[in-house]
Structures are given as structure tokens and as C-alpha cells.
Amino acid sequence: MKRIGLLSDTHGFVPEKAADFFKDCDEIWHAGDIGNLDTAKNLAGLKPLKAVYGNIDGADIRSFYPLYQDFMCEEVKVLMIHIGGYPGKYTREARELIEELKPGLFITGHSHILKVMNDSRYQLLHINPGAAGKYGMHTVSTMMRFSIDGKDIRDLEIQELPKSGRTI
């Protein structure tokens, strides 16, 4: 079993409470718009970090993190990309990757809107963790954690925080 911490759209700001929220996680996954390398280093200092770059990320982030990642976690194929849409409204690129890679878990960021949705057409669970940073149109910052045990994705928890606050 693996315990995963998930966030997106930090835009250079990681809430101070992230360290405590992710302390029992095995890995942290970041779904893009990291903001800068210091933010990535701070997260990687907490737990091993898997990340993708987002549309606001510059060459420094893009040189370390790919546009998308596909990997296995336990017995679940994971696909993570920053801009991907959601069930019924996928971007063309995301739909092509889903059809080619056939993930069981599809993670996106970008919208700043937390969503957890089953997609019966592609037999996957879609998760967007919302935005953990303090910049953007969201009114509440969010982070998530969950477990992957074999083929089961469970124990999903959401941390809501005010957009202001101290960074780690």
C-alpha cells in the first residue's frame, strides 16, 4: 500500500500545513504550475516528488519535470498532466493519451477546481486536487491525500486552507 499526497497549482507557494498533512505519505505528486524550483525542492524535501510542468512554469521547471507522466503505483496505471480537462470534457491531447495508455487514475490540475469523478467510458478515476497556492480565482486552497492498495484507490482526504498563510 502507498499513501499519496497530491496537490497542484502552487504557483510558488506551498502552505505551511503541507508538511504536517503529507507527513504520513510515501510520495507527493504535483499536477503542474509549480511556480519555481525552490517550491519543488521544498516539496521534495518532505517526500519523494513526482511532478509535471504546467502552463506558468518556465524553462527551469520544464528541464526537471515532463509535460506528462505515466507510471504504475501498486497495480494502478497513473497518468498525470497539468491541462487535461475532466470526464466528458477532456482536451484532445489528454483524450489521446488516455486512449493510448489506458490509465486507471487520471490526474490533472489547471482549473483550480477540486474534482473527483469516475469516468465509466474510459474506466478510470479522475482527480483534480484544486489549487494549493494563493494565486488564482479559487477562494479556498486545497490539497489531497489518498491510498493506493493493489488496485484499490481509497481513503481520500481533502485539506482546505485559506488562500493566505505562510509557506514551508
C-alpha positions in Angstrom: 0.0 0.0 0.0 1.2 3.5 -0.8 -0.1 6.7 0.7 0.0 9.6 -1.8 -0.1 13.4 -1.2 -1.5 15.3 -4.1 -1.5 19.0 -5.0 -1.4 21.3 -7.9 -1.2 25.0 -8.8 1.1 26.1 -6.0 2.4 29.0 -8.2 5.5 29.2 -6.0 3.7 28.9 -2.7 3.3 25.8 -0.6 1.1 26.1 2.6 3.0 25.6 5.8 0.4 22.9 6.8 1.6 20.8 3.8 4.4 19.3 5.9 2.1 18.0 8.5 -0.7 17.0 6.1 1.8 14.9 4.0 3.9 13.5 6.9 2.4 10.0 6.6 2.5 9.9 2.8 5.1 7.8 0.9 5.2 10.2 -2.1 3.9 13.6 -3.1 2.5 14.2 -6.6 2.3 17.7 -8.1 0.0 18.2 -11.1 1.7 21.3 -12.5 2.1 25.0 -12.2 4.7 24.5 -9.5 6.0 28.0 -9.9 9.7 27.7 -9.3 12.4 25.2 -8.4 12.5 26.3 -4.8 8.9 25.1 -4.4 9.7 21.8 -6.0 12.8 21.4 -3.7 10.7 22.2 -0.6 8.2 19.5 -1.6 10.9 17.0 -2.5 12.4 17.7 0.9 9.3 16.4 2.6 8.8 13.2 0.5 9.8 11.8 -2.9 8.2 14.1 -5.5 6.6 13.2 -8.9 5.6 16.2 -10.9 4.6 17.6 -14.3 5.1 21.1 -15.5 2.2 23.5 -16.0 1.5 26.4 -18.3 3.0 29.0 -16.0 6.2 27.0 -15.4 9.4 28.3 -17.0 12.4 26.5 -18.5 13.8 25.8 -15.1 10.9 23.6 -14.1 10.4 22.2 -17.6 14.0 21.0 -17.6 13.3 18.8 -14.5 9.7 17.7 -15.0 7.9 16.5 -18.1 4.6 17.6 -19.7 3.0 14.3 -18.5 3.9 11.3 -16.5 2.6 7.8 -16.8 3.6 5.2 -14.2 2.4 2.3 -12.1 1.6 2.8 -8.4 0.8 -0.6 -6.9 -1.5 -2.1 -9.5 -2.9 1.2 -10.8 -1.7 2.8 -14.0 -1.5 6.6 -13.4 -1.5 9.4 -16.0 -0.8 12.9 -14.7 -0.8 16.1 -16.9 -1.5 19.7 -16.0 -4.1 20.6 -18.6 -6.3 17.7 -19.3 -9.9 18.5 -18.6 -12.3 16.1 -17.0 -14.7 13.3 -17.9 -16.8 14.4 -20.9 -14.6 17.5 -21.4 -11.0 16.1 -21.9 -8.6 18.1 -24.0 -7.7 16.4 -27.3 -4.2 15.6 -26.1 -5.5 14.1 -22.8 -8.0 12.0 -24.6 -5.4 10.7 -27.0 -3.1 9.8 -24.0 -6.0 8.2 -22.2 -6.9 6.1 -25.2 -3.2 5.1 -25.8 -2.1 4.5 -22.2 -5.4 3.3 -20.6 -4.8 4.7 -17.0 -6.9 3.7 -14.1 -6.2 7.0 -12.4 -6.1 10.3 -14.4 -4.8 13.4 -12.5 -4.9 17.0 -13.8 -4.5 20.4 -12.4 -5.0 23.9 -14.1 -8.7 24.6 -13.3 -8.1 25.4 -9.6 -11.4 23.4 -9.0 -11.2 20.3 -6.9 -12.9 17.4 -8.7 -13.1 13.6 -8.1 -15.1 11.9 -10.8 -15.5 8.4 -12.1 -15.3 8.0 -15.9 -17.2 4.9 -17.0 -16.3 5.4 -20.6 -12.6 5.1 -20.0 -12.8 3.0 -16.8 -10.8 5.5 -14.7 -11.0 7.7 -11.7 -10.2 11.4 -12.5 -8.8 13.6 -9.7 -8.0 17.3 -9.8 -6.8 18.4 -6.4 -7.7 22.1 -7.0 -5.1 24.7 -6.1 -2.8 24.7 -3.1 -1.3 28.1 -3.8 -2.6 31.5 -3.0 -2.8 32.9 -6.6 -5.7 32.4 -8.8 -9.5 32.6 -8.9 -10.1 29.9 -6.2 -11.3 31.1 -2.8 -10.0 28.1 -0.8 -6.7 26.4 -1.2 -6.8 22.6 -1.3 -4.5 19.6 -1.0 -5.4 15.9 -1.0 -4.1 12.5 0.2 -5.2 9.0 -0.5 -4.1 5.4 -0.5 -3.5 3.0 -3.4 -3.6 -0.6 -2.2 -3.3 -3.0 -5.1 -6.0 -1.9 -7.5 -8.0 0.0 -4.8 -7.9 3.8 -4.6 -9.3 4.8 -1.2 -9.1 6.8 2.0 -9.3 10.1 0.1 -8.9 13.1 2.4 -9.1 16.8 1.5 -7.3 19.7 3.3 -8.9 23.1 2.9 -7.0 26.2 3.8 -7.4 29.9 3.5 -5.5 31.3 0.4 -3.3 33.4 2.6 -0.7 32.0 5.0 2.9 31.1 5.5 4.9 28.9 3.2 7.1 25.9 4.1 
